[in-house]
Amino acid sequence: MNKSLLLASLIAVASLAACGKKPEAAAADMAASAAAVAASAAAPAVDAAASAATAVGAAASAATAAASAVVDAAASAASK
């Protein structure tokens, strides 16, 4: 909700600031504003994805270690 409100207010500001400018300059300013908003909104998602990837890697390592322990225990039990 806050991001939507921020985006709407930035578009409104860009539209009001564009009054009196040539259409090409106004469109370029609006595009730059939209790109900046999109980049700032995407940053938390990128951070979350990186954290998730790290967690998945740790979980995979733990699963590999557990499987190795099971194999070792089974081999030890079979040799007795």
N, CA, C and O of each residue as an XYZ file, in Angstrom:
320
protein
N       0.827     -1.183      0.000
C       0.000      0.000      0.000
C       0.875      1.252      0.000
O       0.622      2.190     -0.756
N       1.903      1.267      0.846
C       2.778      2.441      0.916
C       3.531      2.640     -0.386
O       3.735      3.773     -0.822
N       3.945      1.542     -1.009
C       4.670      1.666     -2.275
C       3.747      2.203     -3.358
O       4.170      3.004     -4.192
N       2.487      1.767     -3.354
C       1.522      2.266     -4.337
C       1.286      3.753     -4.139
O       1.226      4.512     -5.107
N       1.152      4.170     -2.882
C       0.952      5.584     -2.583
C       2.169      6.396     -3.001
O       2.031      7.483     -3.562
N       3.355      5.875     -2.728
C       4.586      6.559     -3.124
C       4.672      6.685     -4.637
O       5.004      7.748     -5.161
N       4.373      5.600     -5.332
C       4.428      5.625     -6.789
C       3.414      6.610     -7.354
O       3.726      7.364     -8.275
N       2.210      6.609     -6.812
C       1.176      7.527     -7.296
C       1.577      8.973     -7.042
O       1.376      9.836     -7.897
N       2.145      9.238     -5.867
C       2.551     10.618     -5.570
C       3.720     11.048     -6.449
O       3.772     12.201     -6.877
N       4.657     10.145     -6.728
C       5.767     10.504     -7.611
C       5.294     10.788     -9.033
O       5.796     11.697     -9.694
N       4.334     10.009     -9.492
C       3.781     10.254    -10.828
C       3.053     11.591    -10.851
O       3.154     12.343    -11.820
N       2.316     11.886     -9.775
C       1.613     13.161     -9.713
C       2.600     14.327     -9.696
O       2.392     15.327    -10.383
N       3.666     14.202     -8.919
C       4.683     15.259     -8.865
C       5.331     15.428    -10.227
O       5.540     16.550    -10.689
N       5.649     14.312    -10.869
C       6.270     14.398    -12.192
C       5.318     15.044    -13.195
O       5.742     15.819    -14.051
N       4.036     14.723    -13.086
C       3.050     15.317    -13.999
C       2.926     16.812    -13.770
O       2.869     17.588    -14.724
N       2.882     17.224    -12.490
C       2.785     18.651    -12.201
C       4.058     19.388    -12.596
O       4.000     20.520    -13.075
N       5.185     18.760    -12.402
C       6.449     19.386    -12.771
C       6.586     19.492    -14.283
O       7.310     20.350    -14.788
N       5.896     18.628    -14.997
C       6.001     18.610    -16.454
C       5.174     19.712    -17.105
O       5.340     19.987    -18.293
N       4.287     20.344    -16.342
C       3.489     21.429    -16.915
C       4.414     22.548    -17.388
O       5.233     23.062    -16.626
N       4.271     22.902    -18.627
C       5.096     23.955    -19.177
C       6.342     23.445    -19.880
O       7.038     24.224    -20.532
N       6.636     22.171    -19.767
C       7.792     21.614    -20.474
C       7.339     21.074    -21.819
O       6.150     20.849    -22.048
N       8.286     20.873    -22.688
C       7.976     20.236    -23.959
C       7.582     18.786    -23.687
O       8.075     18.196    -22.725
N       6.714     18.197    -24.499
C       6.268     16.812    -24.253
C       7.409     15.799    -24.203
O       7.355     14.848    -23.423
N       8.432     15.990    -25.017
C       9.536     15.033    -25.019
C      10.295     15.078    -23.696
O      10.660     14.037    -23.150
N      10.528     16.271    -23.188
C      11.255     16.407    -21.927
C      10.426     15.867    -20.771
O      10.966     15.242    -19.859
N       9.129     16.101    -20.803
C       8.255     15.610    -19.744
C       8.231     14.096    -19.733
O       8.275     13.481    -18.667
N       8.162     13.493    -20.899
C       8.144     12.034    -20.984
C       9.456     11.448    -20.482
O       9.457     10.419    -19.807
N      10.562     12.086    -20.801
C      11.864     11.597    -20.350
C      11.983     11.711    -18.836
O      12.514     10.811    -18.186
N      11.487     12.824    -18.266
C      11.523     12.996    -16.817
C      10.665     11.949    -16.119
O      11.066     11.388    -15.099
N       9.496     11.692    -16.667
C       8.602     10.694    -16.066
C       9.208      9.303    -16.154
O       9.093      8.512    -15.219
N       9.848      9.006    -17.266
C      10.485      7.696    -17.416
C      11.622      7.536    -16.413
O      11.788      6.469    -15.823
N      12.398      8.588    -16.221
C      13.494      8.527    -15.259
C      12.953      8.357    -13.840
O      13.510      7.593    -13.051
N      11.874      9.062    -13.514
C      11.269      8.929    -12.189
C      10.733      7.520    -11.978
O      10.922      6.935    -10.911
N      10.074      6.981    -12.977
C       9.531      5.629    -12.868
C      10.637      4.597    -12.712
O      10.490      3.635    -11.959
N      11.736      4.792    -13.417
C      12.861      3.858    -13.303
C      13.473      3.917    -11.909
O      13.850      2.886    -11.352
N      13.574      5.104    -11.351
C      14.133      5.237    -10.001
C      13.239      4.581     -8.969
O      13.724      3.920     -8.051
N      11.932      4.761     -9.116
C      10.984      4.140     -8.183
C      11.042      2.626     -8.305
O      11.035      1.920     -7.297
N      11.100      2.126     -9.527
C      11.156      0.675     -9.729
C      12.433      0.087     -9.132
O      12.406     -0.990     -8.538
N      13.539      0.788     -9.289
C      14.805      0.293     -8.744
C      14.772      0.260     -7.224
O      15.242     -0.696     -6.607
N      14.216      1.305     -6.622
C      14.169      1.329     -5.159
C      13.181      0.302     -4.622
O      13.385     -0.230     -3.530
N      12.128      0.016     -5.355
C      11.166     -0.990     -4.920
C      11.725     -2.399     -5.094
O      11.358     -3.302     -4.342
N      12.595     -2.599     -6.061
C      13.136     -3.926     -6.328
C      14.277     -4.305     -5.386
O      14.565     -5.490     -5.219
N      14.920     -3.337     -4.778
C      16.079     -3.619     -3.927
C      15.764     -4.577     -2.778
O      16.539     -5.507     -2.556
N      14.665     -4.399     -2.037
C      14.372     -5.361     -0.965
C      14.106     -6.777     -1.486
O      14.445     -7.761     -0.827
N      13.506     -6.870     -2.655
C      13.248     -8.188     -3.226
C      14.551     -8.888     -3.596
O      14.688    -10.098     -3.415
N      15.497     -8.127     -4.109
C      16.806     -8.689     -4.457
C      17.519     -9.173     -3.198
O      18.112    -10.252     -3.189
N      17.458     -8.371     -2.135
C      18.081     -8.769     -0.870
C      17.442    -10.034     -0.309
O      18.133    -10.925      0.184
N      16.113    -10.102     -0.390
C      15.414    -11.283      0.113
C      15.771    -12.520     -0.699
O      15.933    -13.605     -0.140
N      15.895    -12.365     -1.999
C      16.265    -13.500     -2.852
C      17.677    -13.981     -2.543
O      17.941    -15.184     -2.535
N      18.573    -13.051     -2.290
C      19.942    -13.441     -1.953
C      19.985    -14.182     -0.622
O      20.714    -15.163     -0.474
N      19.204    -13.712      0.342
C      19.144    -14.386      1.642
C      18.541    -15.779      1.499
O      19.005    -16.732      2.126
N      17.513    -15.891      0.677
C      16.890    -17.189      0.456
C      17.862    -18.153     -0.215
O      17.905    -19.333      0.134
N      18.632    -17.667     -1.163
C      19.611    -18.518     -1.837
C      20.665    -19.015     -0.860
O      21.089    -20.168     -0.929
N      21.087    -18.148      0.046
C      22.059    -18.551      1.060
C      21.475    -19.612      1.978
O      22.147    -20.582      2.329
N      20.210    -19.419      2.369
C      19.547    -20.393      3.243
C      19.378    -21.736      2.546
O      19.544    -22.784      3.171
N      19.055    -21.714      1.276
C      18.901    -22.967      0.518
C      20.240    -23.690      0.427
O      20.301    -24.912      0.557
N      21.302    -22.941      0.207
C      22.632    -23.554      0.159
C      23.007    -24.196      1.482
O      23.575    -25.288      1.504
N      22.694    -23.528      2.587
C      22.984    -24.090      3.903
C      22.149    -25.338      4.165
O      22.642    -26.316      4.725
N      20.881    -25.300      3.757
C      20.022    -26.466      3.938
C      20.507    -27.649      3.108
O      20.455    -28.792      3.562
N      20.973    -27.380      1.905
C      21.490    -28.450      1.057
C      22.745    -29.065      1.667
O      22.925    -30.282      1.618
N      23.606    -28.242      2.234
C      24.809    -28.757      2.887
C      24.455    -29.616      4.095
O      25.062    -30.662      4.328
N      23.468    -29.162      4.859
C      23.038    -29.932      6.029
C      22.424    -31.259      5.612
O      22.653    -32.279      6.262
N      21.647    -31.256      4.533
C      21.037    -32.495      4.049
C      22.106    -33.467      3.550
O      21.998    -34.674      3.763
N      23.121    -32.950      2.896
C      24.214    -33.797      2.419
C      24.974    -34.416      3.589
O      25.323    -35.596      3.558
N      25.227    -33.611      4.617
C      25.923    -34.123      5.792
C      25.099    -35.199      6.498
O      25.640    -36.210      6.946
N      23.779    -34.973      6.593
C      22.909    -35.962      7.232
C      22.873    -37.257      6.431
O      22.912    -38.343      7.010
N      22.801    -37.155      5.121
C      22.783    -38.349      4.280
C      24.101    -39.105      4.400
O      24.116    -40.336      4.425
N      25.185    -38.382      4.473
C      26.489    -39.021      4.630
C      26.580    -39.763      5.960
O      27.140    -40.856      6.033
N      26.026    -39.162      7.008
C      26.026    -39.820      8.310
C      25.192    -41.094      8.294
O      25.569    -42.093      8.906
N      24.077    -41.061      7.606
C      23.218    -42.248      7.484
C      23.963    -43.357      6.740
O      23.922    -44.517      7.151
N      24.634    -43.008      5.661
C      25.382    -43.986      4.871
C      26.494    -44.580      5.725
O      26.710    -45.792      5.704
N      27.194    -43.747      6.470
C      28.267    -44.256      7.327
C      27.728    -45.185      8.416
O      28.332    -46.215      8.718
N      26.577    -44.811      9.007
C      25.979    -45.662     10.038
C      25.523    -46.995      9.461
O      25.680    -48.038     10.096
N      24.958    -46.962      8.254
C      24.511    -48.187      7.624
C      25.707    -49.092      7.283
O      25.633    -50.311      7.443
N      26.785    -48.500      6.821
C      27.981    -49.267      6.493
C      28.588    -49.887      7.759
O      29.050    -51.028      7.744
N      28.579    -49.125      8.838
C      29.098    -49.624     10.105
C      28.258    -50.758     10.642
O      28.785    -51.742     11.161
N      26.931    -50.621     10.516
C      26.046    -51.674     10.988
C      26.164    -52.935     10.140
O      26.053    -54.047     10.657
N      26.386    -52.765      8.863
C      26.484    -53.912      7.961
C      27.800    -54.679      8.181
O      27.862    -55.883      7.931
N      28.831    -53.998      8.638
C      30.112    -54.670      8.808
C      30.198    -55.455     10.126
O      31.158    -56.198     10.329
N      29.240    -55.307     11.000
C      29.266    -56.013     12.282
C      28.710    -57.402     12.177
O      28.663    -58.125     13.172
